[in-house]
Amino acid sequence: MRRFSILFLTIALWVTAILVIPTLLPINFPKFKCLGITIHTDYLVHVALFFLLVISLKIVGIKTTSIGVLVLLLVASVLAEVWQLYIPHRTFNTYDLISNIIGVVIGYGVGGRVRIKDKG
């Protein structure tokens, strides 16, 4: 039960921070062209944030290879976008959602292979 509490609290705090911080600090992420493709850096930020969420869970001792954890992270990535429908001056963006999910999947894959040494 303690691990579930840590898992839930970490995800809730992370998603809340993702929703609140950009509202307080409006940041315009640049777009750039590379080989004729326009790259939206804000999508890369979404990937990075959800990747870091998975790695953070690994660091606090959550077994990130669990299917239940994966499902919970995917639900959190969807909710992070859906909640924006109810926040003034924020909008739902399908590409943000896809980026969130990509970050979770990459983090899940990497998190299953990373070993964190016990400091005890």
C-alpha positions in Angstrom: 0.0 0.0 0.0 2.9 2.4 0.8 4.4 1.9 -2.7 1.0 2.7 -4.3 0.7 5.9 -2.2 4.2 7.0 -3.4 3.3 6.1 -7.0 0.0 8.0 -6.9 1.4 11.0 -5.1 4.4 11.3 -7.4 2.2 11.1 -10.5 -0.3 13.5 -9.1 2.3 16.1 -8.2 4.1 15.7 -11.5 0.9 16.2 -13.6 -0.1 19.1 -11.4 3.2 20.8 -11.9 3.0 20.2 -15.7 -0.4 21.9 -15.7 0.3 24.8 -13.3 3.9 25.9 -14.1 3.2 26.8 -17.8 0.2 28.8 -16.6 2.4 30.8 -14.3 5.4 31.1 -16.7 4.1 31.4 -20.2 6.8 30.0 -22.4 6.8 30.1 -26.2 8.7 27.1 -27.5 10.3 27.7 -30.8 9.8 25.7 -34.0 12.7 24.9 -36.3 13.2 23.2 -39.6 15.5 20.3 -40.0 15.8 18.5 -43.3 12.5 20.1 -44.5 10.6 18.9 -41.4 9.2 21.5 -38.9 10.1 20.4 -35.3 7.9 21.7 -32.5 10.2 21.8 -29.4 7.2 21.8 -27.1 6.4 18.3 -28.2 10.0 17.3 -27.3 9.4 18.9 -23.9 6.3 16.7 -23.4 8.3 13.6 -24.3 11.1 14.6 -21.9 8.7 15.4 -19.0 6.9 12.1 -19.1 10.2 10.2 -19.6 11.5 11.9 -16.5 8.4 11.0 -14.6 8.9 7.3 -15.3 12.6 7.6 -14.3 11.6 9.5 -11.1 9.3 6.7 -10.1 12.2 4.2 -10.7 14.4 6.4 -8.4 11.8 6.4 -5.6 11.6 2.6 -5.7 8.6 2.0 -7.8 8.8 -1.1 -10.1 8.4 0.6 -13.4 8.2 -2.7 -15.4 4.8 -3.5 -13.9 1.9 -3.4 -16.4 -0.3 -1.7 -13.8 2.3 1.1 -13.5 2.4 1.5 -17.3 -1.4 1.7 -17.4 -1.5 4.3 -14.6 1.1 6.4 -16.4 -0.8 6.2 -19.7 -3.9 7.3 -17.9 -2.0 10.2 -16.3 -0.6 11.2 -19.7 -4.2 11.3 -21.1 -5.6 13.2 -18.1 -2.8 15.8 -18.3 -4.2 16.8 -21.7 -7.9 16.2 -21.0 -7.8 18.4 -17.9 -6.6 21.3 -20.1 -10.2 21.5 -21.5 -11.2 22.9 -18.1 -8.3 25.2 -17.5 -8.7 28.8 -18.8 -6.3 29.7 -21.6 -5.2 26.1 -22.1 -6.3 23.7 -24.9 -6.3 20.0 -25.6 -3.7 19.1 -28.2 -3.6 15.6 -29.8 0.1 16.0 -30.6 0.8 16.8 -27.0 -1.0 13.7 -26.0 0.9 11.6 -28.4 4.2 13.2 -27.1 3.1 12.4 -23.5 2.5 8.7 -24.4 5.8 8.5 -26.3 7.6 9.8 -23.2 5.9 7.2 -21.1 6.7 4.4 -23.5 10.4 5.4 -23.8 10.7 5.8 -20.0 9.0 2.4 -19.5 11.5 0.8 -21.9 14.5 2.5 -20.4 13.2 2.2 -16.8 13.0 -1.5 -17.1 16.7 -1.7 -18.1 18.1 0.8 -15.6 19.4 -0.4 -12.3 19.4 2.0 -9.4 22.0 1.1 -6.7 20.7 0.9 -3.1 22.5 3.4 -1.0 21.9 1.4 2.2 
